Amino acid sequence: MADYFNTSIYYLVGYTDIDHKIEPVFNTEMNEKEYEHIMAYRKLNEKEKQSIDLVTENYIANK
């Protein structure tokens, strides 16, 4: 039933208020500047994110 509703069994039985499946978390090391970049990126609208993505992809492609 949890798969049908795309939620967790914990939500269905009332153990959590999180109504969606939780994605796995990967352990990664990140310095403070990288963290700041990610937090700033998340504040952008979709068009701004696309612009940043293009610049990043261009730098990587030309290495």
Helices and strands as residue ranges (DSSP letters): H 9-12, H 32-42, H 46-61
